[in-house]
């Protein structure tokens, strides 16, 4: 049981989005793993992803590789590998830097599907049953959804000041007391900007209450 | 003022069947229509509360629990995810409800509020629907925390009392030594008993109930889940 509820939380971020349609997005770990594992320059080119977004997609792939390598060198992880730890230690600086040198490193991630008929999926299944890894996978999944949305917008005929399907306002309430507001530039030109800002203000207040409610519930379970 | 069953009937915990016996909750849905929105506004104006049925509250607590970082739920199919509250709106002119507002609360601190574009085209209605959505969500989250029934000390003292009598009796009757040494041994044993019993009740028993609620014998029926949360409130 993990009782360190707030261990990795440094801020509460509340985003407001106007979307064309609210759809149910299911998280199937293997499916998401596969979609990020196969991201490469050639696959992005083949799928005609907008040029401006390709580096963002590649960062998802880098982060996936990095997350796995960090688990392999973590002695507390079930995936810890003593034999690989030293070698990975040398590769980590390359994986951490956001330039594209990491693409030259051979991947250590298990293939989503076995390479030949004698191989099994046990390695990938073991990886996907690791809680820390799936948590990261979920975060990457959200980023990928946002990128996919952005790509669709860029491919459709542009509507001036359109804010649909991307976060138009975000408020970050940080642990050190800082409050950071970010707004999409397009809302400044819109006639309904006051309403949009009012909506985000409402979302922020509600979001903060929702967060507090959740934390109070969790503490009532473990205190 | 408290809401009647009319309002709580618009709250549904949508579940997904993962095996013949087991289902896991996927999201909380509010089925809104103009009448329900009027009713919410009426209750809000009178500073009223949402009256949830006990079974509903149990299901909502269970949904929050299995998506929380407290429990490692890997073996029950879907790993921890966000809490999702969606509002479906059925206007007087449409046949099918549409999802118009969604709050996604990720326990890592990411909260997303989505509003459907068509609703936003009608600012007056959107304001009402969004406010109703946030009010329902806030009312649910306000009622989720377990009530502290302050029974731990009573349970503790009863168990400790029974054990203390039994241990003292055994030591005083059967320990082959002189009287004052028996008294010292009894005091030491009772102290150790007190410390270990407190640890057992406060930590081990709670952890065991939480794991049973997440994926054990307390997890598969609302009545059993209710029992699990009742036991936890006794220890709160």
Interface residues (C-beta under 8 A of the other chain):
Chain A: X1 X2 X3 X5 X8 X9 X10 X11 X12 X13 X14 X15 X16 X17 X18 X19 X20 X21 X22 X23 X24 X27 X29 X129 X131 X134 X135 X138 X139 X142 X164 X167 X192 X195 X199 X202 X203 X206 X207 X209 X210 X211 X212 X213 X214 X216 X217 X218 X219 X220 X221 X222 X223
Chain B: X26 X27 X61 X64 X65 X68 X69 X70 X71 X72 X74 X78 X79 X80 X81 X83 X85 X86 X99 X100 X101 X102 X103 X105 X107 X108 X109 X110 X111 X112 X113 X114 X115 X116 X117 X120 X123 X126 X130 X131 X134 X137 X138 X140 X141 X142 X144 X145 X146 X148 X206 X207 X210 X211 X232 X236
